[in-house]
Amino acid sequence: MADIELPDPIRRFIETTNAGDEDGFVATFTEDAHLDDWGREFHGRSGVRSWSRTDNIGVQAHFDLVAAEPGARAGTYVVTLRVSGNGYNGTGPMTFALHDGRIASLHIG
């Protein structure tokens, strides 16, 4: 159960992943987004799309929300997701920073 109501961009991040909607998923991010997956860095929407193809929608990832809470900085959220699919399977935190109704950065790990 989530500790807070999810902001819309994070809710869409989960929903588009679970629906396999790559274009919708990429659209949840800002044009200049930064994604850090355990030290592997991806930049911009093209980077997000590349990551999604190898580590998310491309491996039929499915997210189940475990918890969510405000992060240490304003506009950030720490969301714990249970991930299943044909890639990584497990539970862990993801830290989101939001800007203008989109995900500006995502840190996994």
C-alpha angles and dihedrals in degrees: 000000000000119000091212136023108269118247111244097252092055092045089052090047089059097040096048091048092051091047093049089237103153096176092048090047094052090047090062088071130075118250090254098039122156121213121188115189107184091318097320105118129208125184133204127352091299089058091047090051091050091050091047092053094052103030110019130020091009089063094041094251117188123198127208116187114237102168143337133196139165114274127234092265127055112268094023129112133189109215123185113209133183105223125202134166138085095318130039114003120191146073127279148135127276120192115214128193114197131206128177094346096311139088109268095178139005124195118192119190 
